[in-house]
Amino acid sequence: MPGMTALFGGNWNNASNAGTFNWNLNNATSNVNSNIGTRVTYFTNLLDFSGIPCLLAKHINEKSRAGRVSRGLRTLGELYKEATNMKRYGHLYDKIYDMDNLIAAHHNARKGKSFYREVMMVDNDPEKYLGQIQQMLREKSYRTSSYKTFMKIDKGKEREIFALPYYPDRIIQWAIVQVLEPIWMKTLISDTFSSLKGRGIHQGLQKLQKDLQQRKETKYCLKIDVKKFYPSVDHAILKAIIRHKIKDLDVLALLDNVIDSAEGVPIGNYLSQYFGNLYLSAFDHWMKETNRVRYYYRYCDDIVVLGPDKLTLRGLLEKIGTFFSTHLKLRVKENWQVFPTFIRGIDFLGYRCFGHFTLLRKSTVKLMKKKLTRMLFHEKLTPHDLHVVGSYHGWVMWCDGHRLAKKYIDPLMRKEILRA
């Protein structure tokens, strides 16, 4: 913002403490003292209103632009304060490179990958390789390795996947997450169901099914997703969000190195799923606490909102678009929809929910029938075949898929029992 400097901390009018989410408007840029603290230039990108009243402001009729900005920032800070008590954490870096944490990181990162060459390498001499990782982190010499990229079709979309070496990068990212995840989890609302412990697909499905029983309040659905979400994540904004909770400079430098290793947030990084959730966490709180949206659900960048009528949801859609562009430099994808929930059903989390019953998504059913029908003609089911059958059984058991199970899954399970 021209003519203003973003300061981290500081005093408001040199009287009361402004906290971490306010501008120090009456200090010169050279006045760096114990009251002001560290400058964080990211805030100019995170909340550069350019004269537009902040959507989070309780009062947007302030006479001066500075007044509007200050009030808006203060209100956004209040949202974070309500959710996280604004506590910032330090003394974390040595916990990341603690040997017990690195051993646990290797143990977790290798699951399902024990046949990888690099995994076997570390397995053969963990003391050597984990010791090298510890030394890299202790000496602060680690830099994110180069990515290998490839294209993958996921849910009908072509995505660019970024892959890092197992050693040292994946182990290090697991080590980071094991220390920071408990802190970050406190900032996320309970209606976020992406890659979080105890809040996966089926927990989200159960909540959606329960809420659809409130038929008058959930007659219509607004379904949106973010256009090219991961490639569009702004690094400055993401770094500012992370600094709301983390003040350990060594940890911040380590995270910045990962963030700046690729454009946006690279799909494939273990940290990316956490970065994505953190990036949209302010939006989640704005939806729930400022707009008082009761029936709201998010999985990655797929968002579902339920309401009593189309007009309410269309009005909310307009606000969402403004919030995205103003605060997060994001856009709502053009294929947004507002439709009656109980006629069409809500395609979300891999299922189609109609309130009184739930079906498996059509594309999933089609693929399941194709795979399992082919297996019926196999003389012997391989371990991979059994894994696929078990996976589909897990999907079907959460919906009204009794006929699917009876026709496609049960015969294969009987076949395996008889063979045994």
N, C-alpha and C positions, 0 to 999 in steps of 0.2 A: 504494500500500500504506500503510495508516494508520500513522503514527508513524515512517515512514522516508522519507529523501530520496534520490532517485537523483542520483548525481554522476558526471560524465564524467571518467574518469581517477582520480587520487588514490592514496593508499597504503592497503594493507591492514594494519591495526593499526600504522600509522605506521612500518612497517619496510620491507617489500618493495613494489615497484611493483605495483599491482593491475591496471593496464592499463585499456583502454577499456570493458571489459564486466563491471565489478564495482561493487558498492556500497561506499561509504565509510561504514561503519557506526559508527565511533567518532569522527566529527567533527560538531560542531554545524553547523547550516545556515548560520550566519554565518561559519564558518571557511573563507572562500574565499581560498586562497593558491596559490602556484605548484605545490604538491603535488597539489592537488585539481583545479584547472582549471575548465572550463566545466560548469555544470549542464545536463543534458539530461533534461527532464521526460518525454520520450517513452518512456523505459525503463519507467516505471510502467505504461504501457499495453501495451508490447511483451511484458513478462514479469511481469505481475501475477498471482502464483500464488495469492494469497489463502489461503495455508496448504496448498496442494496441492503435494506433492513434484514437482519438475521432471522431466519425462520424459527430459531429457538428462543428469540427474545420474547419476554413477557410483555414488554412495552416497546412498540416499534415507532412511536410518534415522538421520539426525542428530537429536539430542535437541531442538534448538530450531528454530523456524521460520526464524529468521534464518540459522541454519547451513544449512538446506535450500536457502533462496533463494540464499545466497552460492555454495554448491557447484553449484547448478543453473546460475546465471549464468556461473560460471567455466567449466563444461563447454561451454556454448554458445559462449562466447568461444573456447575451444580448437578447436571445430569451424571457426569462421571463421579462426582462426590457421593451422590445418592447410591450409586451402584458399587463403588469401590472404596469409599471413604478417603479417596485421594492419597492413600498411603503409597509412597514410592520406596522401592526396595534397592538396597545396596549390598555390598559384600557378598556377591554371588559368583564372581568369576572363579575363585579358587574352588568352589563347589563343583563347577563344571569340569575342571580337569582333575578333580579328586579321583584316585585310581579306582575306588569302589564304584564311582559313578560311571567311569569309562568301561569297566567290566560289565556293568548292567547294560550300558548302551550297546556294546557289542552283542551281548546275549539277545537283546530285543531287536536289534537291527538285522540279525542273521536269520530270524525266523522265516521259514519258507525259502531261504536262499543258501542253505548249507552246501549245495552243489556248486555255488559260484567259486571261481578260481580264487578271487581275493578273500572270500570268506574262509576257504580252506587254508589259505596262507596265514591269516591271523589265527585261526584255530590251532595251527601247528606250533605257533610260538607267540601266544598272546602277551606274555611278559615283554617281549621285544617290541612288538608293533604298538601295543597300547602305551608302552613306555615312550615310544617315539611321538605318539600323539600328545601325550602329557607334556613332553618337552616342547613341542611346537606351540602348544597353548600357553605354557608357562612363559616361554620366551616371546610370545606374541608374534611368531613368525608365520603362522598358518595363513594361507590365502586360498580361497575357494578354487578348486580345480576347474579345468575347462570342461564344458558340457559336451556330451554326445546327444544329438537331436534326431528324432524320427517322428513320422506322422502316424497317428492312430485314429481309427474310427471308434468313437465313443458315443453311444446313444444316437447314432445317426449323424454325429458331427465329427468333422475332421479336426483333430487337435494336434498341435506340435508338443511333443513330450521331450523334456530335458532330463537327461540322466547323468548323475555324477558317479565317480568311482566309489566303491564301497569303502575302500581305505584311501585316505582318512575321512573323507567328507561325510558319508552317511553315518559313520560312528559318531563324528563330532556333532552332527545335527541332532542325533538322538540324545547325546549328552546334554546339549543345550535345552532341548525340550523337557527332559526329565527334571531339570532344575526350575525352568520358567513356567511349565504348564500349570502348576498349582496357582501361580500368581495370575496368569492370564485367564484361567477359568473363572476367577472371581469377577471379571469384568463383563462376562457374557451372560445374556439373558437365558432363561430356561427354555425359550422357544426356538433356540438354535440347535440343529440336530446333525451337524456335519463334522465327522471325524473327532467326536468328543466322547470321552469315557462315560458310559451310562446314558448317553443321549444320541443313539444311533437311529437308523431308519425305522426300526420297529417301535421304539419309544415315541418317535414323532407320529407314526401311523396311529398308535393307540390314542394319543392326545387328539389328533384330528378326528378320529372316529367318535370319541367322547363328545367333543365340541359340536359335532354335527347333529347331536341329539337336541340341541337348542335351535330348533327348526326355524322359528321366527327371526332369530338374530343372525342366522347363517344361510339365508335363502339364496344369496348370490356370492360368487367368488371372483376376486380379482387375482389373476395369475400373471406374474411378470418374471423376467430375468434380466440380468445386466448384460448389456452388449459388450462382448469381448472382455469379460471382467478381468481375468488374470493378466492379460497383456496390457490392460488399461490402468492398473494400479499405479498410482503416483508415488514415487519413492520418498519424496519430501514429506508427503502427508503420512505415509506409513511410518516413517521414522519418528515423526512428531507424536503419533498415536502411541508408539512403543515407549516413548519417553514419559508418557503419563504415569507409567507404573515402574519403570526401570531407571535408576539413576547411577548404576555402576558403569563408569566410563569404559572400562575394559570390555564388559559385556556388550555395551552399545556399539563399540568399535567392531566387535566380532559379528554382531548382527548386521551392521551397516555393510560389512564386507560381503556377507551372503546376499543382502538385498541388492547391492550394486553389481552383482556378478552377472546379471541378465536384465533385459528389458522387462518391465512389469514384474509379475511374480511368476517364475517358471513352474509350469505343471510338471510334477515329478519329484520336486524337492520335498522332503519330509516336513520342513519348516513352512512350506507354502500354504498348507491347509490351515495352519495357525495364523499366518499372515493374512490370509483371506478373511478369516473370522474376525480378527482384530480390526481389519480395515472397515468392515461393515458394522462393527459393534456400536459406534456412535449412532448410526442409522437405526439399529435395533432399538436402542434406548429412546431415540426420538419418536419412533413409531409407538412404543408402548407408554412412555411417560409424558410426552408432549401432546401427541395426538390421541392418546387414550384408546389405542386400538387393542381390543380384547382378543380377537381371533386372528393371530398373526403367527406365521410359521416360515422359517427359512432353512434351506439346505443348500450350502455353498451360496451361489448367487440365484438360486431358484426360490421365489418368494410367493407365498399364498396368503391372501387376506380375505376373510369372510365378513359379510355385512348384510344388513336387512334389505337394501335396495341398490339398484344400479347407480343412482345419482350420487349417493354417498361415496361409493367406491371410485367413480369417475373423478369426483372432486379430490379424493385422496391421491389418485394417480397423478394428477397435475402437481400436487404438492411434492410428491415423491420425485418427480422429474426435476423440479426446481432444486430440491435438496441435493440430489445426486450431482447436478451440474455445478451448484454453488460451492458445496463443501468437499466433494470427493472426486470431482472431475470424471464422473461416470455418466452413462446414458442408459435409459430404459430401452431394451430391445423392442423393435417395432412390432413384434408378434404378441404383444400383451393382449389379454382377453378379459372380458367381464361376462359372466354367464350364470344361469341358474344351476345351483349345485346338485339338486336332487333329480334333475332330468338327465343331465349330461354326465355327472360325476366329475370328481377332481382327480386329474392325472398327476400324481405327486408321490415321490418316494418309491417309485416302482409299482405303484398300485393305482387303481381307480376306485375312489371312495364315493359311495352314494348315500351315506348316512346309515341306512338300515342294512346295507351289505357292502362288501368290498371285494373287488376282483383284481386279479393279477393284470398288469399292463399288457395290452394286446401284443406288442412287439416281443415281450418276454415269453408270452404263451406260445407264439409262433415258433420262436427259436427253441423253446423247451420241447415242443412236440417233435420238431425235426431231429433234435439230438437223441431224445429218448427212444423214438421209434427206430432209429438206426441201431441203437444198443440192443434192442430186443432180438436182433438177428445175430448178435455177437455170440460166438460159442462160449466165450469166457469174458467176464467183466474185469477190466484192468483196474488197478488202484485209482487211476485217473477217472475212469468211468464211475466208480463208486463215489468218488468225491463229487462229481457232477450230479449224480442222482441225489446224494445227500444235500447238496446245495439247493437244488430245486425243491426238495422236500421241505427245507427250511423256509423257502419263499411261500410255498403253497399253504403251509400250516397256519400262516398269519392272515389268511383271507378265506373267503367262501369258495374254496377250490377243491371240494370233496370229489367232484366228478373227474377233475383233472388227475387227482391223486389215484383214484380208483382205476382209471384207464391207462395211465402212463407210468406212474411211479410204483404202485403196488406190484404189478407183474414182474418188474425188475428186481424188487426186493425179495419176492418169492423165489425168483430164479437164483439169486445169490444164496439164499438159505438152503435151497435144495442142493445146490452145487457143493456147499460146505458140508 
